[in-house]
Amino acid sequence: MGRGDPVSFAPAVRVVTPLEDRLQGGHLEDGRHNAGMGWTADDVPDQYGRTIAITGANSGIGLEATRELARNGATVIMACRSVERGEDAADDVREDVPDADLRVEECDLGDLESVRTFADRLGDEPIDVLINNAGVMAIPRSETEDGFETQFGVNHLGHFALTGLLLENLRLDEEPDSRIVTVSSGVHERGRIDFDDLQSEDSYDKWDAYAQSKLANVLFAYELERRLLTADAHAKSMAVHPGYANTQLQFRGPEQSGSRVRKAAMKLMNTVVAQSAEMGALPTLYAATAPDAEGGAYYGPGGFQNMRGTPERQASSDRSYDEETARRLWRVSSDLTGVTYDLPEPKAEVPV
């Protein structure tokens, strides 16, 4: 579906969402159902011939997802803010996967010019999966190169812009379906979209700002799915969360604020509570590769408090299903980034 081409609309079929199913006493026990009981990295299907772009691929969830995707034959484009750290991460992967097909590209989600330059470098290269993974968490207030509050700017606006700029690369008019996987967090459940102060200029709480950005991730993933379905596009959009995974993400806030106490507390939590980054990457891998992964779904660990375990489909927060908020956020995000999507307004209820 190229720019300017006509689109066909999906039939207006009413589909019950996982959240409604839970509230109505349906088959989703505690708001979730099995996405593949006991699904592990060993279940990742053959990825030879597929090209997968992933942001934040140099550490944590992104690095472990890159490792497993490469192990199974994918060509992985590692979109990283620092090329040097990206190359170090690629070398780490090649120690495990000597024939890994990796390419490190610079992409700073806190700088829209960098995002556009990255998309321009890809040209018309086909992409089968885009994984919007990079993020920052609970840091002191700062601003991106474009003047956005950093957590909202990097976690949401940068990925909104990147996805829109890569739509043609994702070949929406060709089979098999491409996929857009957006990594959120369980913390999105405390999030609210404050349209009166999106950039947290009037007041700033680092956790509230993080929660807002992660709720924006889920709202974006669902709204994108609605628009893809309306356009009858060959693509799926879904959201995931890693649970509580032991990565460097938790340390950036304490390090930037200079809090030794918070850093020690995070280290203790990572040791006692967190699951490994390898386990935390499973929902992302499932959404990106599993044949039965569904568009409009939200996947996360199915174990204790949804913080650990193998992936399953879950219900996200009530606010994440608010279509009016999602469409308003879409319009505001397009205005702020200057990126428009060649997709129609949603015309039908969709299964999210």
URZIMO-V223433 format. One record per backbone hydrogen bond with DSSP energy under -1.0 kcal/mol. CO is the residue of the C=O (numbers start at 1). NH is the residue of the N-H. Records with the same first field share a line. If there is no record, write none. Layout:
# URZIMO-V223433
CO=NH / NH
This chain:
# URZIMO-V223433
2=5
11=13
17=21
18=22
19=23
20=24
21=26
22=25
27=29
28=31
31=315
33=313
36=39
40=43
41=44
47=50
50=75
51=128 / 129
52=77
53=131
54=79
59=63
60=64
61=65
62=66
63=67
64=68
65=69
66=70
67=71
68=72
69=74
70=73
72=47
75=52
76=103
77=54
78=105
79=56
80=107
82=86
83=87
84=88
85=89
86=90
87=91
88=92
89=93
90=94
91=95
93=96 / 97
97=100
100=102
101=76
103=78
105=80
108=111
110=145
111=115
112=116
113=117
114=118
115=119
116=120
117=121
118=122
122=125
128=179
129=53
130=181
131=55 / 133
132=183
142=150
144=147
148=144
149=153
150=154
151=155
152=156 / 157
153=158
156=160
157=161
158=162
159=163
160=164
161=165
162=166
166=170
168=171
169=127
171=174
172=234
178=236
179=130
180=238
181=132
182=240
185=188
186=189
187=190
188=191
193=195
194=197
197=200
205=209
206=210
207=211
208=212
209=213
210=214
211=215
212=216
213=217
214=218
215=219
216=220
217=221
218=222
219=223
220=224
221=225
222=226
223=227
224=228
225=229
226=230
227=231
228=233
229=232
233=235
234=178
236=180
237=296
238=182
239=299
240=184
244=275
245=247
248=251
251=255
252=256
253=257
254=259
259=263
260=264
261=265
262=266
263=267
264=268
265=269
266=270
267=271
268=272
269=273 / 274
275=246
276=280
277=281
279=282
281=285
282=286
283=287
284=288
285=289
286=290
290=293
294=297
297=239
298=314
299=241
300=312
303=306
304=307
307=244
308=303
310=302
312=300
313=33
318=321
319=322
322=326
323=327
324=328
325=329
326=330
327=331
328=332
329=333
330=334
331=335
332=336
333=337
334=338
341=343
350=352
